[in-house]
Amino acid sequence: MKTLYIQLFLTFMSINAFTQNISADTDILRPIKTESAIIIDGKLNEPVWQKTIITNQLYNENGRYNNTESYFTYDADNLYAAFKCQVDDIVKLNTKKLDKDNELMLTNDWVAFCVDTYNDGINAYAFLVDAAGNGLDGALNPPTRDLSFSFSSKWTSAVKINQDAYTVEMKIPLENLPIRWHKDSVTMEIQIIRNDKQNNGMFQWPPTKDIGEYQTIVLHEIHRTHPENLSGVNIADRLTHKKSRIDVSTLLGRCQGGDASVMDYLIFKKRDINGAEHPRMLHHNMQTERVKGMFENTAYFKNLNTDLDFETMMERAQTTAFIVVQNDTILYENFFNGFNKDSIFTSFSVAKSFVSTLVGLAISDGVIKSEDDKITEYLPELMDKDVRFSQITIKDLLSMSAGIAYSGDGFPSDDDITYVSPDLRNATLDNVRIEEPPAIRWHYNNYHLLLLGLILEKTTGTTVSDYMDENLWRKMGAGAASWSLDENGFEKMESGINCNAYDYARFALLLLHKGKYNGVQVIPENWVQKATQPQEKPKGYYDSLLENNTYYNYLWWGKFRDGQENANDFFAMGNKGEYVYICPQKKLTIIRLGFEYGFTPGAFSWPNMFYEFATDFK
């Protein structure tokens, strides 16, 4: 499933006056600290609330919006936010109760309190409550509003519905949140959002033309906190929460687990991949300060406009592993947020590039004749569904250009079906459908991978995992791993490889050396070049990628380098910011793994930074 995006495009013409003490020269809000207890009951009847109103005006592109009052205060251990939300018709409010973090609440009338506790613009936390009292929280990337439903915090809220409004109170403990201290004070940034369903509008404070703009606040005399990491995310808590919601036996039950996460391999079935008896040794010649300095000197890092060093930024950006290798030698490695060199890291869509390699091996073995074969030669049952499947080649599947329809809308969406269906084989054959002729347009979608998985199963006569173990994993010197499965033993072809960080580096080195390891040609050299380097495409095929100096070939992404006809950079990329990046020109490979992208503006930010790093690397 893909991450949900909440995007606001705001243009404001006026600035409201704050009722609290704001420094005129710095525009910093200094909230009132409460010395009295606040009962979270939604009633807003404690006297402190009337002293701590932030604003009674929110804004959108059309200007002011006067239907919401917002309040904020704090004590030594908690943040408190409250709202009074006027509505046109109380009867029309949706008051249906939902489980915590159910995304359906976003279709209701809701308010959100967002706080960047570290005051660095990299990550904030959003706490949403709707008129029914349903709660949802997430790690929020302020500039892009990429809200992931994996943040876990022991916060509470309450709602009360009145004659013409509903009121909300929130209590957010500071104990698990990362905080950057300056003597006895802490600087944070906050933002307030209201989704007014009856007026079909989303509104925010502070008023700004920049959707990433927050209001700076300073808090005094709060207790020092000791979070486990600077991302503020507790993986164990997230896993417990997800397991409590999910039912692996049905599509709906599996979707109840929420968005895809790095812990999914601990929930879904999986098949072991044994690997080599003696995994390939990776040598170290650590150049930590040099590598850190070069990344800090990239334009992408400088554009963050942060005073953080590279490694602090990595942890804040929800990174779990970061490795830089030149030739066969590790120059830099570090692990973050509770992960280490022995941890298991799930691949997400990095698995697609492994599948590309397996198809190349199956062709080399002769069990698949050619990538130009029609897929109905191997899956004739598709002809009964639609004769147009006979036009699609294996190459079209590898290129994500088979003309197959795909939508992330509704339930179950194609994202739901292809990621969490308990029976991926039948779900694929039941739901795959033709949208247009093949080979005219790139359209990234997971049905391509599932069809390739069915073809690999049928042609190799074994499971995809076992085929990879024998023909790729052991031969490249990788260690013990696994591949996540559906409930019927079919691999999650688009996403489910689980291994340690060094195995991703071993795969990258195999590709860097044109498919050869330890004197053995594991992958045919011509397949490496064919799969990773750009091919001529019709006009309009993937113009949006070309605008970012990016291409896509056989389940590999790439970035063009001038004068490098057959040595452009290429990379595997997965949801949540998993990257296996290879620069043949500089003999560099970079591995970045994480539990969120954590970096603006999402998926392509990391490869752009890697590209710049590799360009300047000497």
C-alpha positions, -999 to 999 in steps of 0.1 A, spaced: 0 0 0 12 35 -6 17 62 19 -12 87 22 -4 123 12 -22 153 27 -13 182 4 -22 218 10 -16 246 -15 -20 278 4 -16 314 -6 -23 339 21 -28 376 18 -31 386 55 -15 379 88 -35 375 120 -27 389 154 -18 365 181 -34 369 215 -4 355 233 30 371 239 48 372 206 82 389 203 78 416 176 114 413 164 116 375 160 79 365 156 84 339 183 54 328 204 60 323 241 30 303 253 16 305 288 26 275 310 -1 260 331 4 253 368 -31 237 372 -43 203 361 -62 198 329 -87 171 326 -89 158 290 -127 156 286 -134 178 256 -153 204 277 -127 232 276 -139 244 310 -106 249 328 -99 286 332 -64 282 317 -79 276 282 -93 311 280 -58 325 287 -41 304 261 -60 310 228 -35 310 199 -59 322 172 -95 323 161 -86 326 125 -73 299 101 -65 305 65 -65 289 31 -59 303 -5 -91 323 -3 -81 341 29 -94 340 64 -116 314 80 -132 323 113 -149 290 124 -122 276 146 -106 287 179 -73 271 188 -56 269 221 -22 258 233 -5 254 267 20 231 284 34 220 317 67 203 327 58 170 310 31 176 284 18 196 255 -19 205 255 -39 216 225 -76 224 222 -100 235 195 -135 248 192 -148 239 157 -180 256 145 -200 236 120 -229 245 98 -250 215 108 -242 194 138 -265 166 126 -244 161 95 -212 153 115 -200 117 112 -198 103 147 -189 67 139 -162 52 161 -132 37 144 -100 20 156 -71 43 163 -51 53 133 -79 43 109 -74 64 78 -112 66 71 -113 93 97 -97 116 72 -130 117 53 -146 133 84 -144 168 99 -111 169 118 -84 190 134 -47 184 136 -20 197 160 14 194 144 47 199 163 83 199 151 98 193 185 134 193 173 129 226 154 149 214 123 123 211 95 131 175 89 104 157 109 73 168 128 45 148 145 9 152 137 -20 144 161 -54 143 144 -88 140 161 -122 140 143 -156 150 154 -163 114 165 -133 114 188 -113 91 166 -75 96 168 -47 93 143 -10 102 147 18 101 123 54 112 115 50 142 93 75 156 68 66 193 70 75 205 35 57 177 16 30 167 41 40 131 37 21 116 67 30 81 77 8 61 101 36 45 119 45 69 146 35 57 181 29 79 211 10 76 244 -12 106 238 -49 111 247 -78 132 234 -115 138 240 -143 154 220 -176 169 231 -204 180 206 -224 211 215 -252 229 197 -232 244 169 -197 231 174 -175 203 186 -146 209 210 -114 188 212 -88 185 239 -54 168 234 -27 158 259 7 149 243 34 136 267 69 148 259 87 118 273 91 99 240 97 130 218 131 141 207 139 176 220 169 199 214 178 219 245 192 254 248 201 260 285 168 259 303 145 265 272 134 245 242 124 259 208 98 240 188 75 248 159 38 242 157 11 242 131 -27 238 132 -49 223 105 -87 221 102 -105 200 77 -140 215 75 -159 188 55 -192 208 53 -174 238 37 -152 215 16 -120 232 27 -88 226 46 -74 255 66 -42 262 86 -24 284 110 0 302 108 -10 321 77 18 316 51 24 311 14 47 282 23 29 250 33 60 240 53 60 271 75 54 265 112 51 289 141 81 291 163 75 287 200 97 287 231 90 266 262 106 270 296 111 247 326 100 215 311 115 182 322 143 168 302 133 138 281 154 108 270 139 92 239 154 61 225 164 79 193 161 112 175 134 100 152 111 97 181 98 64 168 97 32 189 99 2 166 88 -23 192 57 -2 201 48 1 164 51 -37 159 29 -44 189 3 -19 177 2 -33 142 0 -69 154 -30 -60 176 -49 -48 146 -41 -72 118 -57 -104 107 -35 -121 82 -62 -145 69 -83 -119 49 -76 -89 26 -95 -66 49 -78 -80 80 -44 -75 65 -52 -40 54 -63 -32 90 -26 -33 99 -23 2 82 4 13 59 33 -9 48 61 -10 74 96 -23 80 81 -48 105 58 -66 80 83 -95 76 76 -102 113 38 -105 106 36 -122 72 47 -157 64 81 -160 49 103 -186 32 140 -189 43 168 -183 19 198 -201 32 226 -183 13 263 -191 12 279 -212 38 307 -186 41 292 -152 30 314 -128 11 337 -107 34 335 -70 30 367 -51 38 368 -18 57 389 13 51 369 37 71 369 74 59 341 85 81 349 122 83 356 125 46 324 109 36 303 129 61 319 162 50 312 154 13 275 147 20 273 179 41 287 198 11 261 186 -14 235 212 -25 207 189 -12 221 189 23 227 226 22 191 232 10 178 216 42 189 249 58 197 230 90 225 233 115 225 195 120 255 174 111 251 146 86 247 118 111 222 136 133 202 144 101 203 107 92 188 97 125 162 124 124 153 114 89 144 79 101 174 62 85 182 27 98 214 19 78 238 38 56 268 23 38 292 37 12 315 13 -7 342 20 -32 352 -10 -53 350 -37 -26 359 -16 4 335 0 29 345 37 34 315 45 57 289 26 76 266 35 104 233 22 118 206 43 134 174 42 154 181 10 172 193 -10 142 227 -26 137 247 -47 112 229 -78 122 194 -64 119 170 -75 92 160 -48 67 130 -55 44 135 -45 8 102 -30 -2 105 -24 -40 142 -30 -40 129 -65 -45 119 -55 -80 155 -52 -91 162 -86 -77 133 -100 -98 148 -84 -129 180 -103 -122 161 -136 -117 144 -131 -151 178 -126 -167 191 -158 -150 160 -177 -162 167 -166 -198 203 -175 -194 193 -210 -181 170 -214 -211 138 -219 -191 126 -186 -205 135 -183 -242 136 -145 -245 123 -113 -229 105 -108 -263 83 -138 -256 46 -131 -252 35 -136 -216 5 -158 -228 31 -184 -239 36 -190 -202 3 -179 -188 -23 -190 -214 -51 -186 -189 -49 -148 -195 -63 -153 -230 -96 -163 -215 -97 -131 -196 -87 -107 -224 -71 -116 -258 -51 -84 -256 -28 -100 -231 -13 -118 -260 2 -85 -271 23 -82 -239 59 -94 -238 80 -102 -208 100 -71 -217 69 -50 -213 65 -64 -178 101 -57 -170 98 -21 -183 65 -14 -164 49 -6 -198 24 -35 -203 -6 -12 -206 -21 -27 -174 -46 -6 -155 -37 3 -119 -53 25 -93 -47 34 -57 -82 46 -52 -111 29 -34 -111 -3 -14 -97 -27 -23 -74 -6 -44 -48 -22 -67 -23 -12 -41 -42 -32 -14 -46 -62 -37 -10 -65 -48 6 -58 -14 -15 -76 12 -38 -101 -6 -37 -134 12 -38 -152 -22 -17 -132 -46 -18 -157 -74 -56 -157 -77 -59 -120 -69 -36 -112 -98 -54 -133 -123 -88 -121 -111 -79 -84 -110 -53 -77 -137 -68 -58 -166 -58 -41 -198 -59 -3 -200 -40 4 -233 -17 -12 -258 18 -21 -244 51 -3 -249 37 32 -253 37 45 -217 56 37 -185 31 30 -157 46 18 -125 25 -9 -108 28 -41 -89 9 -64 -113 40 -65 -135 59 -82 -107 33 -106 -98 29 -118 -134 67 -122 -136 65 -142 -104 39 -166 -119 61 -170 -150 92 -177 -129 73 -203 -108 60 -220 -139 92 -220 -159 117 -229 -131 95 -256 -115 103 -243 -80 95 -214 -57 110 -180 -66 128 -180 -33 145 -213 -39 154 -203 -74 170 -172 -61 188 -190 -33 204 -215 -57 211 -193 -87 218 -159 -72 220 -156 -34 246 -183 -27 266 -174 -58 270 -138 -48 281 -147 -13 250 -135 5 240 -147 40 208 -160 55 177 -142 44 140 -147 37 112 -137 13 78 -127 27 48 -147 14 11 -146 11 -10 -172 30 -7 -196 1 31 -197 -2 36 -172 -31 63 -146 -27 54 -110 -23 72 -103 -55 71 -65 -54 85 -60 -20 93 -88 4 130 -97 5 144 -95 40 182 -95 47 209 -76 65 224 -44 51 256 -62 39 236 -84 16 222 -53 -2 259 -42 -6 269 -76 -19 241 -74 -45 253 -38 -55 289 -50 -59 278 -79 -81 261 -54 -104 290 -30 -102 313 -57 -114 290 -65 -143 276 -97 -128 309 -113 -118 320 -124 -83 350 -145 -72 359 -152 -108 324 -165 -117 300 -148 -140 269 -150 -118 247 -128 -140 254 -126 -177 272 -93 -184 250 -84 -213 219 -87 -190 234 -63 -165 239 -37 -192 205 -44 -208 187 -42 -175 203 -12 -160 211 11 -189 186 32 -208 169 21 -240 153 42 -266 117 49 -258 89 65 -278 81 102 -272 60 108 -241 69 74 -226 82 88 -193 87 125 -197 82 132 -160 112 110 -152 134 126 -179 127 160 -163 145 148 -132 174 133 -152 160 99 -145 151 69 -166 136 34 -159 145 2 -176 142 -35 -165 130 -28 -130 159 -6 -123 159 32 -120 188 52 -135 203 87 -138 221 99 -169 257 109 -169 271 128 -199 295 108 -220 286 76 -202 267 56 -228 268 23 -210 279 35 -175 251 57 -162 243 55 -126 215 31 -117 196 22 -85 170 0 -69 145 20 -49 119 9 -23 90 24 -3 101 41 29 134 51 14 153 19 7 181 24 -19 208 4 -36 227 30 -56 255 22 -81 278 47 -99 300 26 -123 321 57 -133 334 61 -97 331 24 -87 308 36 -59 278 19 -43 256 35 -16 231 17 6 205 37 24 177 19 44 150 34 66 116 31 80 105 63 62 119 85 34 123 112 61 138 136 36 124 163 13 109 159 -13 105 122 -9 115 94 -32 140 111 -55 157 133 -30 181 106 -18 192 95 -54 197 132 -63 220 136 -33 238 103 -41 243 115 -77 258 148 -65 280 130 -40 293 106 -66 299 134 -91 322 152 -67 338 120 -53 375 117 -59 
